[in-house]
Structure formats: structure tokens, C-alpha cells
Amino acid sequence: MSIYSFGTEPISCHSWNKDGTQIAISPNNHVVQIYQKADNGWNKIHELTEHNGRITGIDWAPNSNRIVTCAADRNAYVWTLRDGVWKPTLVLLRINRAATCVKWSPQESKIAVGSGSQTVSICYFEKENDWWISKHIKKSIRSTILSLAWHPNNVLLAAGGCDFQCRIFSAYVKEIEDKPSATLWGTKMPFGELLFESGNHAGWVHGVCFSPNGQYLAWVDHNSCVNVADSTQDKKVSELKTENLPFLCVLFVAESRLVAAGHDCAPYLFSYSGPGSIELLNRIDAQKQSAKSAVSAMQHFRNLDKKAAQEGDASDSDTLHQNSISQLSALDAGDSAGFVFSSTGVDGALGIWTIKM
């Protein structure tokens, strides 16, 4: 595990390029900063400044050098690197509230954008007019969308939001792709079809994630629960109530293992072995105390200042992150060495973690 500081401002979102040598972050404002990995840390090499509202989502395309961003200004842009300069292309979202999250589809043919206008915009490139246009999913959505996740088949899309629901929709766009085959989540998949709805829960759904082969869907909500829906068991939902502060993000690290993090400032590892069988395994940075002793006095007081805390306060956390974790991202699916992922949050720091598989 390792931690890097990018200043005192919160990191609202981040994303990696395909080989993990560059990272795009937004320090809670309208700018995207791109850093290159170096021997002594990270060097800033680009700034993307087209937005005029706080950036709420960044996603680097999984197989190419394209970035999509969205912001509170109700806009999204696809950025392409040309002659050493990142050039933006406007995505026509057609929304009247802030965009809140954005995700490339696995095949990079579509972009999903959540918003405060109770819609999910499914965007695709129209070659005839050389622009990105959108179709809206509105069915059953009654509040702001907070999180999105694509199924590996490039068609199904999970969305969680402020109406306490996690849902799976069909995002099949007949104009650009072949008719999808049936899945365990559903067989008929016209655009916007609702295939799964979690039912009543007691909190906003902050994070959603499909398992690597798509048979499980996990989500975390504001009542400190971890939930898994199992498509192999007739979409049966399992719930684990924890004593932690609310989780804000969730990530599968294997088909039956997932990591969640949030206001407790640390990632937690869970396992799923079937209906009703979600188990908390451990807190991943449990060895933080030994690392903390090596922190300089100056860095210690900087950490206190970030939290407006005083020496001896109970808030002087023994975790690597010194404030809430708001995003987890896969960095390397790994091999025998383990699964590598990153975390960012309110303390302006980037954590990199390895889970032995």
C-alpha cells in the first residue's frame, strides 16, 4: 500500500489511462489535471479547462487514449489527444440539471451520464454529423443518479441514486450495435427496459458495480449496508448491515470478493458465497499504525490541518486516508501478485492498494 498527496483540496474524481502510467484528477473544481508517473512521484503534464462548473465525473477509455468528463455545468466532453494537446468534443446531453457521474461502456461505443434531472443519458457517436448525441432513460427514476456501472456485455447498465433504489436498465442502441443475446438479468432488452429494481432500502445508493463476469451486482447505500444481487439465483438480494460509517463506493476485485470504502476512511474487503452469505473479511489498511510512526512531524500537523482537528482529537485517524474515501478504481487486474486498485477522497490523497488473491 502507498499514499500520495496532490494538495489539500479534495479529489472529487479520478481515472487511469490504460497502462496505469497517467492519472486524471479533479481537485474539486472545474479543471482536470493529468499527472505522469515518475520516480519521485507525479508530474503534472496537462490541464483540461473547458468546463465552467465543478467536475463530477472522469473516465479514461479502457482501450484508447480518450477521456470523458462531466460537470455541474450540465455538459460532458470527450477529450482526444492530438499533437500533444487534448481537444474537447461536446456531448449533447439534453439535461436541465447538473451531470453527476459518467462511464464509458466496455467496448467504448457508448457513454452513460447520470444527472440531477432524473435521467441517464446514453450517448453514442453519430458519424454522419460528427458529434455525440444522446438518448434518455427515465423509466422509474425519481431522483438524482449518483452512480453508474456497465455490465461486461456492453448493453446492461446499473444505476443507483437518491430515490433509495439500485436498478438495471437495457442501454441497447439499435443504431450502432447488433441485437444483444439473452442474459440471466433479462431476455428482452429494448432501450430503456427496466430489468431489475432493488426494492425499498433506507439510504441513497452511493456506489454500484458488476462482478467481472456480470453475474453479480453489488451496491452500497447510506445505511452502511453492502448489498449483492445474484442473477444465478433469480436476482435474489443479499444484504449485510455493518457497524461502519456509510460507504460511498464499491469495487469487485474478484468474482466473489469486493471492496467498499467511505466515511470510515479505509477500504474493507468482503466476500460473497451465495444468497445471504456476505461476510466482512478485514480492513485492508490494518497495518497503518506502523506506517504512521514514519510520518514526519510536519506532515502530521498538515493532516490535522486538513481536518480542522487538534492534537489528541479522536478524529486523528489511524488510516492512510485522513478523510472520507469517495472513489475506488481498478488499476491492474493483476496475476499471482494480486489485484491493484486506487482510492481518492476528501483529504486530497491517492492511495494504491494490492490485495493478494
Secondary structure, DSSP 8 states (H G I E B T S, - for coil): -EEEE--SS---EEEE-TTSSEEEEE-SSS-EEEEEEETTEEEEEEEE---SS-EEEEEE-SSSSEEEEEETTS-EEEEEEETTEEEEEEE----SS-EEEEEE-TTSSEEEEEETTS-EEEEEEETTTTEEEEEEE-TT--S-EEEEEE-TTSSEEEEEETTS-EEEEE---TTTS-----BTTBS---TT-EEEE----SS-EEEEEE-TTSSEEEEEETTSEEEEEEGGGTTEEEEEE-SSS-EEEEEEEETTEEEEEETTSS-EEEEE-STT-EEEEEETTTTHHHHHTTS-HHHHHHHHHHTT--TT-TT--SSSSSS-EEEEEEEE--STT-EEEEEEETTSEEEEEEE--
